Amino acid sequence: MLLQRIPTYKTYTNMPGYDLVATAPEHNSSARIQVKSRWRTNAPGFPLQSLDCDFVVFVRLNRGSKDGRAKVLDPDYFVFPISLLRDVPRSVSWNKLMLKHVPDWESYRNRWDLVQSFLRRPAATAPADDGIEP
């Protein structure tokens, strides 16, 4: 993500809901990002249990297949806003989300601009009266 000029930091191990935090200090904003990857070339989907994030980045590593028939390709990166994935059906047994069920899924390839735009939004301001007596 740093190559996309998005300052990003890894969270503590096993942080529930997300793996990375992208930041924009000049806007006092951040984005919680869950990363899902699959080894197989052209993997059709990924397990998704937690929706407690702002984006899911699905990485198809495209390293071939177990039987050796699939071609090794460059990785694919899909940047999905979580709002898009909330209503996508998932399998009951694995909570697996299939790309074919995501509307216009191919248009989210390398959409780092979605994270950049999210980070440019003004942060919510704290209420003037915090209820604490002086």
For each residue, the residues with C-beta under 8 A, 3 or more apart:
1: 4 6 8 20 22 33 112 115
2: 5 6 7 8
3:
4: 1 112 115 116
5: 2 116
6: 1 2 22 112 115 116 119
7: 2 22 23 24 25
8: 1 2 20 21 22 23 33
9: 20 21 23
10: 19 20
11: 15 18 19 20 21
12: 15
13:
14:
15: 11 12 18 19
16: 50 52
17: 32 34 50 51 52 53
18: 11 15 21 32 33 34 50 52 53 54
19: 10 11 15 33 34 35
20: 1 8 9 10 11 32 33 35
21: 8 9 11 18 30 31 32 33
22: 1 6 7 8 30 31 33 115 119
23: 7 8 9 29 30 31 119
24: 7 27 28 29 30 119 120
25: 7 28
26:
27: 24 119 120 121 122 123
28: 24 25 122 123
29: 23 24 118 119 120 121 122 123
30: 21 22 23 24 119
31: 21 22 23 54 55 115 118 119
32: 17 18 20 21 52 53 54 55
33: 1 8 18 19 20 21 22 53 54 55 56 57 115
34: 17 18 19 48 50 53 55 56 57
35: 19 20 56 57 59
36: 46 47 48 56 57 58 59
37: 46 58 59 60 61
38: 43 45 46 58 59 60 61
39: 43 61 63
40: 43 60 61 62 63 64 65 66 70
41: 60 62 63 64 65 70 71 72 73
42: 60 62 70 73
43: 38 39 40 46 60
44: 98 99 100
45: 38 96 97 98 99 100
46: 36 37 38 43 58 96 97
47: 36 94 95 96 97
48: 34 36 51 56 85 90 95 96 97
49: 95
50: 16 17 18 34 53
51: 17 48 82 85 86
52: 16 17 18 32
53: 17 18 32 33 34 50 56 82
54: 18 31 32 33 81 82 118
55: 31 32 33 34 79 80 81 82 114 115 118
56: 33 34 35 36 48 53 80 82 85
57: 33 34 35 36 77 78 79 80
58: 36 37 38 46 77 78 80 99
59: 35 36 37 38 75 76 77 78
60: 37 38 40 41 42 43 75 76 78
61: 37 38 39 40 75
62: 40 41 42 72 73 74 75 76
63: 39 40 41 72
64: 40 41 68 70 71 72
65: 40 41 68 69 70
66: 40
67: 70
68: 64 65
69: 65
70: 40 41 42 64 65 67
71: 41 64
72: 41 62 63 64
73: 41 42 62 76
74: 62
75: 59 60 61 62
76: 59 60 62 73 109
77: 57 58 59 109 110
78: 57 58 59 60 99 105 108 109 111
79: 55 57 108 110 111 112 114 115
80: 55 56 57 58 84 85 102 105 108
81: 54 55 84 85 114 118
82: 51 53 54 55 56 85 86
83: 86
84: 80 81 88 102 103 108
85: 48 51 56 80 81 82 88 97 102
86: 51 82 83
87:
88: 84 85 97 101 102
89: 101
90: 48 94 95 96 97
91: 94 95 96 98
92: 95
93: 96
94: 47 90 91
95: 47 48 49 90 91 92
96: 45 46 47 48 90 91 93
97: 45 46 47 48 85 88 90 101 102
98: 44 45 91 101 102
99: 44 45 58 78 102 105
100: 44 45 105
101: 88 89 97 98
102: 80 84 85 88 97 98 99 105 108
103: 84
104: 107 108
105: 78 80 99 100 102 108
106: 109
107: 104 111
108: 78 79 80 84 102 104 105 111 114
109: 76 77 78 106
110: 77 79
111: 78 79 107 108 114
112: 1 4 6 79 115 116
113: 116 117
114: 55 79 81 108 111 117 118
115: 1 4 6 22 31 33 55 79 112 118 119
116: 4 5 6 112 113 119 120
117: 113 114 120 121
118: 29 31 54 55 81 114 115 121
119: 6 22 23 24 27 29 30 31 115 116
120: 24 27 29 116 117
121: 27 29 117 118
122: 27 28 29 125
123: 27 28 29
124:
125: 122
126: 130
127: 130
128:
129:
130: 126 127
131:
132:
133:
134:
